Amino acid sequence: MAPPPRDRAFDNTLRMLADPYRFVSTLSAQLGSDVIETRILFRKAVCAVGDEAARVFYHPDRFTRRGAIPLTALLLLQDRGSAATLDAEAHRHRKRMLMSLMTPHRVQSLSDGVAESWRQELSRWEHGQPVRIADDVPRILCRAVCWWAGVPLEEAEVEQRTRELVAMYEGAGAVGPRNWRGQLLRARTERWARRLVTRIRTGDLVVPRDTALHIIASHRDLDGKPLPATHAAVELINLLRPTVAVERFVTFAALALHEHPESRARLLGGDEPEYLDWFVQEVRRFYPFFALVAGRARMAFEWRGHRFGKGTWMLLDLYGTDHDPRSWERPDAFWPERFRNRDVSAFSPIPQGGGDPYVNHRCAGEWITIEIMKRAVRLLTAEMRYEVPAQDLTIDMSRLPAVPRSRFVISNVKRVRTRQAAQPAQRSGVGAT
């Protein structure tokens, strides 16, 4: 069997860092293949793009995340002892625990908490300075997800915990000071999370049994033993941090509403209730979030006439797959209507990875992401009015994760009184202990 087409560069690390979202698709186009071989970090890497590549990558138990992600990113994202570092039945057992938190009722409860936290923040926005969405929404999400998870959080602590969680996802794709800052703040967050787990186990802290904090602290792995407190703390953080990171999708949704006023009009018109779903999916497909996902082959396999040995390091291009012209008509156009007659599947689109979240290493919180985005879009369109002053809305594609350079500023924020906004959330006390 012939190997995949190979790029002759000695090492492509700097090229990938300069354009992480388009690196694989650009190189694949140059070599005329959607599976190619190159060198990254002085290691041989197989890079792949496209729906078929996603199906190959997410074949159950084919790849492990262990040894596939640079340590500087692993420690800020999944970290040691998390579900993402497990394989086979151990991974599925842990994942079932995490997915038990993603029932429609629980996801709706978190969405309600986000709305209440947003309205709490909106009262400040009405009387304050211009607002940077990418800087202010994390505070909203941190307050809401801690309340939802049963994590005690005084309002005075919200700023600190938000800063720590944001530093993790802001620093994971960086090299240098931004990453080092994330590592430093993550260590502080882990100490806090371990104390919460220990207090639950000793009975010093009592929270409802159906909350994420209690479920994670009480979970037993396949061997029947409770998770080490360090691992339970990691799983708790891996619920809080990604929820706060939904900020980036909310920021891009706000940008899309500004750049595509026809979408705002259709959302406000309410004539097509399904348009909100199309809009949210198109924001997830179109804008840059994760660039790549990496794995190491746990066993040899064959694909496209190529043999990949055990230990092969593969990088799947998520952004390129979601912009692949073979799968998407007008891939570089923002066009929510594309989802009118197109089902969302396990492999298309894949902004947060692909496959079955119960079986594969797919993001457990994807349903949370979608519901928070839908709620945020409703708040941005139906419950507030604002102006978008002149600013640099260019998206820096060399930055991981990407964000508009201005972080999307709005000003002269005014609340729109609606009957829905006047109703209290199902549970009150977001941000209180």
LUMKE-716057 format. One line per field, with one value per residue (C-alpha): residue number from 1; residue in three letters; x, y, z. Coordinates in nm, 2 decimals. Example, Ala and Ser with C-alpha at 12.3 -4.5 7.8 and 13.67 -1.06 7.14 Angstrom:
// LUMKE-716057
resi c(1 2)
resn c(ala ser)
east c(1.23 1.37)
north c(-0.45 -0.11)
up c(0.78 0.71)
END
This chain:
// LUMKE-716057
resi c(1 2 3 4 5 6 7 8 9 10 11 12 13 14 15 16 17 18 19 20 21 22 23 24 25 26 27 28 29 30 31 32 33 34 35 36 37 38 39 40 41 42 43 44 45 46 47 48 49 50 51 52 53 54 55 56 57 58 59 60 61 62 63 64 65 66 67 68 69 70 71 72 73 74 75 76 77 78 79 80 81 82 83 84 85 86 87 88 89 90 91 92 93 94 95 96 97 98 99 100 101 102 103 104 105 106 107 108 109 110 111 112 113 114 115 116 117 118 119 120 121 122 123 124 125 126 127 128 129 130 131 132 133 134 135 136 137 138 139 140 141 142 143 144 145 146 147 148 149 150 151 152 153 154 155 156 157 158 159 160 161 162 163 164 165 166 167 168 169 170 171 172 173 174 175 176 177 178 179 180 181 182 183 184 185 186 187 188 189 190 191 192 193 194 195 196 197 198 199 200 201 202 203 204 205 206 207 208 209 210 211 212 213 214 215 216 217 218 219 220 221 222 223 224 225 226 227 228 229 230 231 232 233 234 235 236 237 238 239 240 241 242 243 244 245 246 247 248 249 250 251 252 253 254 255 256 257 258 259 260 261 262 263 264 265 266 267 268 269 270 271 272 273 274 275 276 277 278 279 280 281 282 283 284 285 286 287 288 289 290 291 292 293 294 295 296 297 298 299 300 301 302 303 304 305 306 307 308 309 310 311 312 313 314 315 316 317 318 319 320 321 322 323 324 325 326 327 328 329 330 331 332 333 334 335 336 337 338 339 340 341 342 343 344 345 346 347 348 349 350 351 352 353 354 355 356 357 358 359 360 361 362 363 364 365 366 367 368 369 370 371 372 373 374 375 376 377 378 379 380 381 382 383 384 385 386 387 388 389 390 391 392 393 394 395 396 397 398 399 400 401 402 403 404 405 406 407 408 409 410 411 412 413 414 415 416 417 418 419 420 421 422 423 424 425 426 427 428 429 430 431 432 433)
resn c(met ala pro pro pro arg asp arg ala phe asp asn thr leu arg met leu ala asp pro tyr arg phe val ser thr leu ser ala gln leu gly ser asp val ile glu thr arg ile leu phe arg lys ala val cys ala val gly asp glu ala ala arg val phe tyr his pro asp arg phe thr arg arg gly ala ile pro leu thr ala leu leu leu leu gln asp arg gly ser ala ala thr leu asp ala glu ala his arg his arg lys arg met leu met ser leu met thr pro his arg val gln ser leu ser asp gly val ala glu ser trp arg gln glu leu ser arg trp glu his gly gln pro val arg ile ala asp asp val pro arg ile leu cys arg ala val cys trp trp ala gly val pro leu glu glu ala glu val glu gln arg thr arg glu leu val ala met tyr glu gly ala gly ala val gly pro arg asn trp arg gly gln leu leu arg ala arg thr glu arg trp ala arg arg leu val thr arg ile arg thr gly asp leu val val pro arg asp thr ala leu his ile ile ala ser his arg asp leu asp gly lys pro leu pro ala thr his ala ala val glu leu ile asn leu leu arg pro thr val ala val glu arg phe val thr phe ala ala leu ala leu his glu his pro glu ser arg ala arg leu leu gly gly asp glu pro glu tyr leu asp trp phe val gln glu val arg arg phe tyr pro phe phe ala leu val ala gly arg ala arg met ala phe glu trp arg gly his arg phe gly lys gly thr trp met leu leu asp leu tyr gly thr asp his asp pro arg ser trp glu arg pro asp ala phe trp pro glu arg phe arg asn arg asp val ser ala phe ser pro ile pro gln gly gly gly asp pro tyr val asn his arg cys ala gly glu trp ile thr ile glu ile met lys arg ala val arg leu leu thr ala glu met arg tyr glu val pro ala gln asp leu thr ile asp met ser arg leu pro ala val pro arg ser arg phe val ile ser asn val lys arg val arg thr arg gln ala ala gln pro ala gln arg ser gly val gly ala thr)
east c(0.00 0.12 0.16 -0.04 0.10 0.38 0.47 0.84 0.89 1.13 0.87 0.54 0.49 0.54 0.32 0.04 0.07 0.04 -0.28 -0.42 -0.77 -0.67 -0.34 -0.47 -0.72 -0.46 -0.19 -0.44 -0.54 -0.18 -0.11 -0.44 -0.56 -0.77 -0.53 -0.17 0.15 0.37 0.57 0.45 0.65 0.92 0.68 0.53 0.16 -0.12 -0.36 -0.71 -1.01 -1.37 -1.68 -1.53 -1.21 -1.43 -1.60 -1.26 -1.13 -1.43 -1.46 -1.52 -1.20 -0.97 -0.79 -0.68 -0.62 -0.33 0.00 -0.19 -0.23 0.06 0.10 0.05 -0.29 -0.39 -0.33 -0.55 -0.83 -0.90 -0.61 -0.49 -0.75 -1.04 -1.28 -1.09 -0.78 -0.96 -1.03 -1.27 -1.51 -1.34 -1.41 -1.77 -1.84 -1.72 -1.89 -2.23 -2.20 -2.13 -2.40 -2.65 -2.62 -2.73 -3.09 -3.34 -3.47 -3.12 -3.01 -3.33 -3.26 -2.91 -3.05 -3.30 -3.02 -2.82 -3.12 -3.16 -2.79 -2.80 -3.09 -2.90 -2.60 -2.83 -2.93 -2.57 -2.52 -2.81 -2.63 -2.27 -1.99 -1.98 -1.99 -1.74 -1.94 -1.64 -1.54 -1.88 -2.06 -1.82 -1.92 -2.29 -2.21 -1.98 -2.25 -2.52 -2.32 -2.20 -2.56 -2.68 -2.39 -2.46 -2.13 -2.15 -2.04 -2.08 -2.13 -1.80 -1.62 -1.77 -1.51 -1.22 -1.36 -1.46 -1.10 -0.96 -1.19 -1.14 -0.76 -0.78 -0.95 -0.78 -0.44 -0.48 -0.39 -0.12 0.25 0.42 0.28 -0.09 -0.05 0.17 -0.10 -0.36 -0.15 -0.10 -0.47 -0.58 -0.37 -0.57 -0.90 -0.81 -0.73 -1.07 -1.25 -1.07 -1.19 -1.55 -1.52 -1.37 -1.63 -1.91 -1.75 -1.70 -2.05 -1.92 -2.10 -2.45 -2.59 -2.89 -2.81 -2.91 -2.65 -2.34 -2.11 -2.27 -2.29 -1.92 -1.80 -2.00 -1.91 -1.74 -1.53 -1.53 -1.33 -1.60 -1.38 -1.46 -1.27 -0.95 -1.04 -0.79 -0.97 -1.32 -1.20 -1.08 -1.42 -1.60 -1.37 -1.43 -1.80 -1.76 -1.48 -1.64 -1.97 -1.80 -1.62 -1.96 -1.90 -1.70 -2.00 -2.23 -1.98 -1.99 -2.37 -2.37 -2.13 -2.35 -2.66 -2.47 -2.32 -2.64 -2.93 -3.17 -3.12 -3.21 -3.52 -3.63 -3.56 -3.77 -4.04 -4.10 -4.27 -4.02 -3.96 -3.71 -3.49 -3.34 -3.20 -3.07 -2.90 -2.73 -2.61 -2.47 -2.29 -2.13 -2.04 -1.92 -1.71 -1.38 -1.39 -1.18 -0.93 -0.82 -0.86 -0.58 -0.55 -0.31 -0.41 -0.47 -0.45 -0.34 -0.61 -0.65 -0.82 -0.81 -0.55 -0.32 -0.21 -0.18 0.02 -0.05 0.06 0.00 -0.06 -0.36 -0.49 -0.86 -0.93 -1.26 -1.28 -1.18 -1.44 -1.71 -1.60 -1.54 -1.70 -1.76 -2.01 -2.13 -2.28 -2.13 -1.92 -1.77 -2.11 -2.31 -2.64 -2.86 -3.12 -2.87 -3.01 -3.37 -3.34 -3.02 -3.01 -2.74 -2.56 -2.28 -2.03 -2.16 -2.11 -1.84 -1.73 -1.69 -1.59 -1.79 -1.93 -2.16 -2.10 -2.19 -1.92 -1.67 -1.46 -1.72 -1.79 -2.04 -2.18 -2.27 -2.64 -2.57 -2.38 -2.67 -2.93 -2.72 -2.67 -3.04 -3.12 -2.85 -2.98 -3.33 -3.20 -2.99 -3.28 -3.60 -3.50 -3.24 -3.15 -2.81 -2.58 -2.26 -2.00 -1.72 -1.46 -1.22 -1.44 -1.17 -1.13 -0.77 -0.74 -0.39 -0.52 -0.65 -0.93 -1.02 -1.21 -1.30 -1.01 -1.24 -1.41 -1.74 -1.84 -2.20 -2.31 -2.63 -2.78 -3.15 -3.38 -3.69 -3.96 -4.13 -4.37 -4.12 -3.85 -4.08 -4.14 -3.91 -3.69 -3.80 -3.54 -3.41 -3.09 -2.84 -2.51 -2.61 -2.50)
north c(0.00 0.35 0.61 0.93 1.22 1.38 1.74 1.78 2.06 1.96 2.08 2.27 2.38 2.75 2.74 2.57 2.82 3.11 2.98 2.70 2.70 2.67 2.49 2.14 2.23 2.45 2.18 1.92 2.13 2.18 1.80 1.71 1.47 1.50 1.28 1.39 1.34 1.62 1.69 1.89 1.95 1.74 1.44 1.27 1.36 1.24 1.53 1.47 1.68 1.60 1.41 1.07 1.16 1.24 0.90 0.73 0.94 0.88 0.50 0.36 0.29 0.35 0.66 0.76 1.12 1.01 1.13 1.31 1.66 1.89 1.89 2.26 2.23 1.91 2.06 2.36 2.16 1.80 1.74 1.41 1.18 1.32 1.12 1.25 1.07 0.73 0.47 0.18 0.08 0.30 0.60 0.50 0.44 0.79 0.94 0.79 0.98 1.30 1.25 1.19 1.56 1.65 1.55 1.79 1.90 1.97 2.15 2.37 2.44 2.57 2.78 2.94 3.01 3.18 3.40 3.51 3.58 3.77 3.99 4.05 4.18 4.37 4.60 4.70 4.74 4.98 5.23 5.16 5.20 5.02 4.65 4.40 4.08 3.85 4.00 4.03 3.71 3.48 3.63 3.56 3.20 3.14 3.26 3.04 2.72 2.73 2.77 2.49 2.26 2.31 2.49 2.76 3.09 3.42 3.72 3.86 3.54 3.55 3.78 3.57 3.23 3.37 3.50 3.16 2.97 3.21 3.19 2.82 2.83 3.15 3.00 2.64 2.72 2.98 2.95 3.16 3.41 3.35 2.98 3.02 3.25 2.99 2.72 2.94 3.02 2.66 2.54 2.78 2.66 2.30 2.36 2.52 2.24 1.97 2.14 2.13 1.76 1.69 1.89 1.70 1.36 1.46 1.60 1.95 2.08 1.96 2.02 1.85 1.50 1.57 1.85 1.80 1.87 1.59 1.34 1.39 1.38 1.06 0.88 0.54 0.42 0.07 -0.06 0.05 0.30 0.68 0.90 1.04 1.39 1.53 1.36 1.45 1.82 1.79 1.66 1.94 2.20 2.03 2.10 2.46 2.57 2.46 2.62 2.95 2.90 2.91 3.28 3.25 3.12 3.38 3.65 3.51 3.50 3.87 3.94 3.75 3.94 4.26 4.16 3.99 4.22 4.01 3.73 3.95 4.06 3.70 3.60 3.90 3.82 3.48 3.35 3.06 2.92 2.68 2.96 3.00 2.64 2.71 3.03 2.87 2.58 2.81 3.02 2.70 2.59 2.92 3.08 2.95 2.77 2.45 2.42 2.06 1.75 1.50 1.13 0.84 0.51 0.24 -0.02 -0.04 0.03 0.09 0.37 0.49 0.23 0.36 0.16 0.35 0.17 0.16 0.49 0.70 1.06 1.20 1.55 1.59 1.94 2.05 2.40 2.27 1.99 2.25 2.45 2.17 2.25 1.88 1.88 2.23 2.45 2.80 2.70 3.05 3.22 3.27 3.10 2.96 2.84 2.56 2.37 2.39 2.05 1.92 1.71 1.77 1.44 1.30 1.39 1.71 1.98 1.91 2.24 2.05 1.72 1.43 1.09 0.96 1.15 0.84 0.63 0.87 1.15 1.40 1.71 1.60 1.95 2.01 2.02 2.28 2.49 2.49 2.57 2.85 3.00 2.99 3.16 3.42 3.50 3.54 3.78 3.98 4.02 4.03 4.16 4.43 4.70 4.84 5.02 4.87 5.15 5.16 4.90 4.64 4.33 4.14 3.79 3.71 3.36 3.31 3.32 3.01 3.05 3.31 3.62 3.96 4.19 4.44 4.15 4.29 4.62 4.73 5.06 5.24 4.92 4.94 4.67 4.57 4.48 4.15 3.93 3.65 3.87 3.97 3.61 3.47 3.17 2.83 2.85 3.17 3.27 3.25 3.36 3.31 3.03)
up c(0.00 -0.09 0.19 0.17 -0.03 0.18 0.22 0.18 0.44 0.72 0.98 0.95 1.31 1.24 0.93 1.13 1.42 1.17 1.02 1.24 1.09 0.73 0.75 0.68 0.40 0.23 0.24 0.13 -0.17 -0.27 -0.25 -0.41 -0.14 0.17 0.37 0.37 0.56 0.71 1.02 1.32 1.63 1.45 1.46 1.16 1.14 0.91 0.85 0.71 0.62 0.51 0.63 0.54 0.74 1.03 1.01 1.00 1.29 1.51 1.45 1.80 1.99 1.69 1.84 2.18 2.30 2.52 2.37 2.09 2.24 2.34 2.72 2.74 2.58 2.76 3.10 3.02 2.85 2.95 3.19 3.34 3.48 3.27 3.05 2.75 2.85 2.90 2.63 2.56 2.84 3.10 2.88 2.81 3.17 3.27 2.97 3.07 3.40 3.22 2.97 3.25 3.32 2.96 2.97 2.81 3.15 3.29 2.98 2.99 3.35 3.27 2.98 3.22 3.46 3.18 3.09 3.46 3.49 3.16 3.28 3.60 3.39 3.16 3.45 3.47 3.10 3.08 3.30 3.22 2.97 2.63 2.67 2.51 2.45 2.46 2.80 2.97 2.86 3.04 3.37 3.28 3.20 3.50 3.74 3.57 3.54 3.89 4.02 3.79 3.90 4.27 4.31 4.59 4.45 4.62 4.38 4.51 4.37 4.02 3.87 4.00 3.89 3.56 3.50 3.59 3.36 3.07 3.10 3.04 2.70 2.60 2.68 2.55 2.19 2.27 2.31 2.57 2.83 2.76 2.81 3.12 3.27 3.20 3.37 3.68 3.72 3.65 3.94 4.16 4.02 4.08 4.45 4.48 4.30 4.51 4.83 4.70 4.62 4.96 5.14 4.96 5.06 5.43 5.46 5.53 5.21 5.13 4.78 4.60 4.49 4.13 4.09 3.88 4.18 4.39 4.10 4.00 4.37 4.42 4.09 4.10 3.81 3.67 3.96 4.20 4.37 4.40 4.17 4.32 4.44 4.18 3.90 4.03 4.04 3.68 3.57 3.75 3.59 3.25 3.29 3.41 3.17 2.84 2.94 3.00 2.66 2.49 2.51 2.19 2.00 2.16 2.05 1.69 1.71 1.80 1.52 1.27 1.38 1.31 0.98 0.85 0.96 0.74 0.99 1.28 1.10 1.04 1.40 1.53 1.28 1.43 1.11 1.09 1.44 1.30 1.17 1.51 1.49 1.14 1.25 1.55 1.35 1.08 1.34 1.47 1.12 0.97 1.25 1.38 1.71 1.74 1.45 1.48 1.70 1.74 1.82 1.81 1.65 1.91 1.63 1.27 1.01 0.64 0.45 0.10 0.00 0.28 0.58 0.91 1.18 1.55 1.71 1.40 1.50 1.31 1.30 1.19 1.04 1.20 1.05 0.71 0.72 0.80 0.50 0.26 -0.08 -0.15 0.15 0.17 -0.10 -0.08 0.22 0.27 0.28 0.59 0.49 0.77 0.52 0.41 0.71 0.59 0.40 0.57 0.88 1.14 1.18 1.40 1.13 0.98 1.10 1.35 1.52 1.85 1.71 1.57 1.65 1.92 2.25 2.45 2.26 2.11 2.24 2.13 2.35 2.61 2.64 2.28 2.36 2.63 2.37 2.13 2.39 2.54 2.20 2.12 2.45 2.39 2.04 2.18 2.44 2.19 1.95 2.16 2.50 2.43 2.19 2.14 1.90 1.74 1.73 1.47 1.56 1.41 1.36 1.18 1.30 1.37 1.22 1.36 1.72 1.90 1.98 1.72 1.82 1.66 1.73 1.91 2.11 1.97 2.14 2.19 2.34 2.45 2.57 2.65 2.78 2.59 2.83 2.73 2.91 2.90 3.05 3.33 3.44 3.70 3.61 3.74 4.02 4.16 4.32 4.03 4.18 4.54 4.77)
END
